[in-house]
């Protein structure tokens, strides 16, 4: 597996993990509050959007120049 393919797989895994964390905090707010993760709710959502934007940029523009 080349480095660019690993980058794509890693981005997908990071997006899934971050979206799952964000979803867990929205569906189970009591558990998130008891774990001390409630203040991270907004940051997790913003990070997920930033990762989606970066992956769209990477697949759209950057991959054309690399391949």
C-alpha positions as CSV (number, residue, x, y, z in Angstrom):
1,X,0.0,0.0,0.0
2,X,1.4,3.3,-1.0
3,X,1.5,6.4,1.2
4,X,-1.2,8.2,-0.7
5,X,-3.6,5.2,-0.3
6,X,-2.7,4.9,3.4
7,X,-3.6,8.7,3.7
8,X,-7.0,8.1,2.1
9,X,-7.7,5.1,4.4
10,X,-6.5,7.0,7.5
11,X,-8.7,10.0,6.6
12,X,-11.7,7.7,6.3
13,X,-11.0,6.1,9.6
14,X,-10.5,9.4,11.3
15,X,-13.8,10.8,9.9
16,X,-15.7,7.7,11.1
17,X,-14.2,7.7,14.5
18,X,-14.8,11.5,15.0
19,X,-18.4,11.2,13.7
20,X,-19.0,8.3,16.0
21,X,-17.7,10.3,18.9
22,X,-19.9,13.3,18.0
23,X,-22.9,11.0,17.6
24,X,-22.3,9.3,20.9
25,X,-22.2,12.7,22.6
26,X,-25.5,13.7,21.0
27,X,-27.4,10.5,21.6
28,X,-26.1,9.8,25.1
29,X,-25.5,13.2,26.7
30,X,-25.7,11.9,30.2
31,X,-22.9,9.4,29.6
32,X,-20.8,12.0,27.9
33,X,-21.2,14.4,30.8
34,X,-20.3,11.7,33.3
35,X,-17.2,10.8,31.3
36,X,-16.3,14.5,31.1
37,X,-16.5,14.7,27.3
38,X,-19.5,17.1,27.1
39,X,-17.3,20.2,26.4
40,X,-15.8,18.5,23.4
41,X,-19.1,18.2,21.6
42,X,-18.8,21.3,19.4
43,X,-15.1,20.7,18.7
44,X,-15.8,17.1,17.5
45,X,-18.4,18.4,15.1
46,X,-16.1,21.1,13.8
47,X,-13.2,18.6,13.4
48,X,-15.4,16.3,11.5
49,X,-16.4,19.0,9.1
50,X,-12.8,20.1,8.7
51,X,-11.7,16.5,8.0
52,X,-14.5,16.2,5.4
53,X,-13.4,19.4,3.7
54,X,-9.7,18.4,3.7
55,X,-10.5,15.0,2.3
56,X,-12.7,16.6,-0.5
57,X,-9.8,18.9,-1.3
58,X,-7.2,16.1,-1.2
59,X,-9.3,13.8,-3.4
60,X,-10.3,16.6,-5.7
61,X,-7.2,18.7,-6.3
62,X,-4.2,17.2,-4.6
63,X,-4.6,13.7,-5.9
64,X,-4.8,14.9,-9.5
65,X,-1.4,16.4,-9.2
66,X,0.1,13.4,-7.4
67,X,-1.2,10.7,-9.7
